[in-house]
Amino acid sequence: MTSSASPPGYLAPVSHHPSGVVPRTPPRRLPALLRCCHPEPALAVTVFVTALAVAAGHGPAGAAAVGAAVLAGQFSVGWSNDAADARRDTVCGRADKPVAEGRLPARAVAVAAWTALVLCVPLSLLSGPGAAAAHLTGVAAGWGYNVRLKHTVLSPLPYAVGFASLPVFVTLGLPRPVWPDWWVVAAGVLLGVGAHLVNVLPDIEDDLATGVRGLPQRLGRTGCRWLAPLVMLAAVGVVVAGPPGPAGAGGLCLAVVASAVAVAGTATAAGRRSRWPFRAAMAVAGLAVTRLLWSGAELV
């Protein structure tokens, strides 16, 4: 049980918490820091790409190296996002952001972001220089979004580059490096753009109030709600129709399920702060990756 009294010799710092309440106990930094890395999408992307590495022909050590590099890259992008948005999140009173709540200084999140980025470089190089170049290009695109491009009409571009770089990272890291087939990269681009639309959807009003005018903010909530499932379903269509040979009953069934999930998650979840559009997008992405796993060696 945690006591509400301050420990001896502890001087409570001046707080900039939106509620104006000064915390009486030191914040628990590790859980707060983990919240700042956007753990849900970071872990989902890492699991998807690691599974893709196994299906493409990586052995256990190679797949583990791929997963570690992707996780470090995702953490660096997530932490840099919260560090860059610290002032905006505080102004908007974001209760889901530890920095805005006053539980964690923005500097600590920035240090974590740079540390993860530095670790990402040698971890990526474990898969070879070509693969590392592809992966680090995607990570750099994520940082570019956080720092600048999220404010412009080109805001989907970093997501498209980041997601498209992942299958390239996987296949260039094989014992015999090779580029993935066109439809794999195209699916990555579409999944990235769809993820961008649904990720921004809960925050459009706050973004507009603080001067962020990327493409989704210009389209507005209604436009994003309807465009996002169409883009995600286009990605599913590419992975179903892209591999050589007929799609088969399994591919058609996957397309139907993905359609239902996409529409239910984005078209019906209109409430502000709802995370269901994002979770639906992750589910659709998971179905697309499942199809990629079925394709296996046909990725290249």
Backbone hydrogen bonds, N-H to C=O, Kabsch-Sander energy under -0.5 kcal/mol:
donor,donor_aa,acceptor,acceptor_aa,energy
10,Y,7,P,-2.1
11,L,9,G,-0.6
12,A,10,Y,-0.6
20,G,17,H,-2.5
29,R,27,P,-1.0
32,A,28,R,-1.2
33,L,29,R,-3.1
34,L,30,L,-2.4
35,R,31,P,-1.8
36,C,32,A,-1.4
37,C,33,L,-0.7
37,C,34,L,-0.7
38,H,35,R,-1.1
42,A,38,H,-2.0
43,L,39,P,-2.7
44,A,40,E,-1.9
45,V,41,P,-2.8
46,T,42,A,-2.0
47,V,43,L,-2.6
48,F,44,A,-2.5
49,V,45,V,-2.6
50,T,46,T,-2.4
51,A,47,V,-2.4
52,L,48,F,-2.1
53,A,49,V,-2.3
54,V,50,T,-1.9
55,A,51,A,-2.3
56,A,52,L,-2.1
57,G,53,A,-0.8
57,G,54,V,-0.8
58,H,53,A,-2.5
63,A,59,G,-2.9
64,A,60,P,-2.2
65,A,61,A,-2.1
66,V,62,G,-2.2
67,G,63,A,-2.6
68,A,64,A,-2.5
69,A,65,A,-2.2
70,V,66,V,-2.5
71,L,67,G,-2.5
72,A,68,A,-2.3
73,G,69,A,-2.4
74,Q,70,V,-2.8
75,F,71,L,-2.6
76,S,72,A,-2.3
77,V,73,G,-2.1
78,G,74,Q,-2.6
79,W,75,F,-2.9
80,S,76,S,-2.2
81,N,77,V,-1.8
82,D,78,G,-1.8
83,A,79,W,-2.3
84,A,80,S,-2.5
85,D,81,N,-1.9
86,A,83,A,-0.9
89,D,85,D,-3.1
90,T,86,A,-1.9
91,V,87,R,-2.3
92,C,88,R,-2.2
93,G,90,T,-0.9
94,R,89,D,-2.4
95,A,93,G,-0.6
97,K,94,R,-1.1
101,E,97,K,-1.9
102,G,98,P,-0.5
102,G,99,V,-1.1
103,R,98,P,-2.3
104,L,98,P,-0.9
108,A,105,P,-0.6
109,V,105,P,-1.2
110,A,106,A,-2.3
111,V,107,R,-2.5
112,A,108,A,-2.0
113,A,109,V,-2.2
114,W,110,A,-2.3
115,T,111,V,-2.4
116,A,112,A,-2.5
117,L,113,A,-2.1
118,V,114,W,-2.5
119,L,115,T,-2.3
120,C,116,A,-1.8
121,V,117,L,-1.0
121,V,118,V,-0.6
123,L,119,L,-1.7
124,S,120,C,-2.2
125,L,121,V,-2.0
126,L,122,P,-0.9
127,S,124,S,-1.8
128,G,125,L,-1.8
132,A,128,G,-2.5
133,A,129,P,-2.4
134,A,130,G,-1.9
135,H,131,A,-2.5
136,L,132,A,-3.0
137,T,133,A,-1.6
138,G,134,A,-1.6
139,V,135,H,-2.2
140,A,136,L,-2.6
141,A,137,T,-1.9
142,G,138,G,-1.7
143,W,139,V,-2.0
144,G,140,A,-2.5
145,Y,141,A,-2.1
146,N,142,G,-2.0
147,V,143,W,-2.4
148,R,144,G,-2.4
149,L,144,G,-2.3
150,K,145,Y,-1.9
151,H,148,R,-2.1
152,T,149,L,-1.8
155,S,152,T,-1.4
157,L,154,L,-1.8
159,Y,155,S,-0.6
160,A,156,P,-2.4
161,V,157,L,-2.7
162,G,158,P,-3.0
163,F,159,Y,-2.6
164,A,160,A,-2.1
165,S,161,V,-1.9
166,L,162,G,-0.6
166,L,163,F,-0.8
168,V,164,A,-0.9
169,F,165,S,-2.6
170,V,166,L,-2.0
171,T,167,P,-2.4
172,L,168,V,-2.5
173,G,169,F,-0.7
174,L,171,T,-1.2
178,V,171,T,-1.3
181,D,299,L,-4.1
184,V,181,D,-0.9
185,V,181,D,-1.4
186,A,182,W,-2.6
187,A,183,W,-2.0
188,G,184,V,-1.8
189,V,185,V,-2.3
190,L,186,A,-2.3
191,L,187,A,-2.7
192,G,188,G,-2.3
193,V,189,V,-2.3
194,G,190,L,-2.5
195,A,191,L,-2.5
196,H,192,G,-2.1
197,L,193,V,-2.1
198,V,194,G,-2.1
199,N,195,A,-2.2
200,V,196,H,-1.8
201,L,197,L,-1.3
203,D,200,V,-2.0
204,I,201,L,-1.0
207,D,203,D,-2.8
208,L,204,I,-2.5
209,A,205,E,-2.1
210,T,206,D,-1.3
210,T,207,D,-0.5
211,G,208,L,-1.2
212,V,207,D,-3.0
213,R,211,G,-0.7
215,L,152,T,-0.7
218,R,214,G,-1.8
219,L,215,L,-2.0
220,G,216,P,-2.1
223,G,219,L,-0.6
224,C,220,G,-2.2
225,R,221,R,-2.5
226,W,222,T,-1.5
227,L,223,G,-2.4
228,A,224,C,-2.5
230,L,226,W,-0.9
231,V,227,L,-2.3
232,M,228,A,-2.4
233,L,229,P,-2.5
234,A,230,L,-1.9
235,A,231,V,-1.8
236,V,232,M,-1.9
237,G,233,L,-2.6
238,V,234,A,-1.9
239,V,235,A,-2.0
240,V,236,V,-1.8
241,A,237,G,-2.6
242,G,238,V,-2.5
251,G,247,A,-1.0
252,L,248,G,-2.0
253,C,249,A,-2.6
254,L,250,G,-2.3
255,A,251,G,-2.0
256,V,252,L,-2.0
257,V,253,C,-2.4
258,A,254,L,-2.7
259,S,255,A,-2.1
260,A,256,V,-2.1
261,V,257,V,-2.4
262,A,258,A,-2.6
263,V,259,S,-2.3
264,A,260,A,-2.3
265,G,261,V,-2.4
266,T,262,A,-2.0
267,A,262,A,-0.5
267,A,263,V,-1.5
268,T,263,V,-0.8
270,A,268,T,-1.2
273,R,202,P,-0.8
274,S,271,G,-1.3
279,R,275,R,-2.4
280,A,276,W,-2.7
281,A,277,P,-2.1
282,M,278,F,-2.3
283,A,279,R,-2.1
284,V,280,A,-2.6
285,A,281,A,-2.7
286,G,282,M,-2.4
287,L,283,A,-2.0
288,A,284,V,-2.3
289,V,285,A,-2.7
290,T,286,G,-2.2
291,R,287,L,-1.9
292,L,288,A,-1.9
293,L,289,V,-2.6
294,W,290,T,-1.9
295,S,291,R,-1.6
296,G,292,L,-1.8
298,E,295,S,-2.4
299,L,296,G,-1.8
300,V,297,A,-1.3
